[in-house]
């Protein structure tokens, strides 16, 4: 699901849809994020879903994975999401499903909690 507000596009993570944007929603997202982490490797990523369906929930693996990601020993799926969204939009434009897309005109990031993807127009102050 996606929403547009004040010139930015937010692609919402399926596990966080409906929680909103307020303080209590952020607390709910943190709780949900911890719950998802304790299931094992990042279930939002394709690799995590594959491992979870094959092996089931593994709380210890999830905690070790969390520590590895936060200490930058392991690459986070969240780090790859902006590149995946850029590639997706490039392919949609090539197939004429999206028109006028130019990756140099947009900044794609993720939120700290919830893995929501945020697309906003690039400004002069943004680094390249």
N, C-alpha and C positions, 0 to 999 in steps of 0.2 A: 504494500500500500504506500502511496506517496501523497504528500500534501504540499501546497505552495503557499508561502506566506512572506510578504514583504520582499519579493524578488528572489527568494531562495526556495529551492526544492528540497524536501526532506523525504528520503526513502526510509520507511519505518521497518525495523526488524520485526519479523512475525511474532516473536515471543514477547514483544513489548507493546503491541498495538492496543490502544484503548487506555493506557495508563495516564496519558496526558503530559503536561509540561510543568506542573507546579512542584512545590517542595515535596509534598507527599508522594507525587508520581515519581520523583527522582529517588526517594527512599524506597519505593516499591521496585523501581528498576534495579537498584543496588541489591536488594534482597533477591530478586529474580536472577540477577547475574551470578550471585553467590550460589544459588540453587543450581543453576546450569553448570557452573564450574565444578561443583561437587559430583556431577554426573560423570565426569571424566574429561578427556580432551575436548576442546572447544566444539560443542555440538552445533554451533552456527556454521562452522566450516564443513566443506564436503568430506574432508578426511576424518573429522570428529564424528560426523554422522555415520560414516562407514564403520569406524571402530566401535562406536556405541551399539550399532545394530548387530555387529558380529560378536562382541564380547559382553555387552550389557553395561550397566553402570559400574563405575570404578571410582569411588570417592578419593582414595589415596592417590591414584594416578592423576585425578583432577587437581588435587592440591599441589602435587609435584609439578604438574604442567603449569599451573598458575604461577608458582614460584619461579620456574624457568622462564616464563614469558615476562614476568615483571622485572626480573633481573637481567633481561635481554640475552639469555642463553639460547632461547628458542624464538623463532620468528612467529609473530602473532598473525592470525588470519586477518585481524583488523588492519594490519599494516598493508595488506595486499588489496583490500577492498576498493580504495580509490582507483587503482590501476585496472581492476576488473570492471568497474563501472565505466571508466573511460573506454575500454575495449568494447564493452557492450554497446555504448552509444555510437562508437565508430562503426560497428557492424550494422546497427539499426539504420544509420544514415546511408551506408553503402547499399542497403536493401531498400532504400527510399521509404522506410517506415518512420524515420525522423528526418526533418528537414532543417537546415540552418545550423546544425551542430558544428561547433569549432572548439576543440579542447583547449586552445590557447585563451579563450574568452571566459573560461570557468575555473573555479577552484573547487576541488572535490576533497572533502575531509570526512572523518567519522566523529561522532560525539564520544565523550569519555565513557559514558555509561549507556548501554543499550544498543550499541553498534548501529545506530541510525546513520545513514549516509546523508551528508549535506552538500548540495551543489549550490554555489552562489556565484554571481558574476564577479569576474576578476576586477580589482581596482588598481589604481596606480601604485598603491602602497604594498601590494602583495608581491612577495618574492617569486621569481620564475621557477 
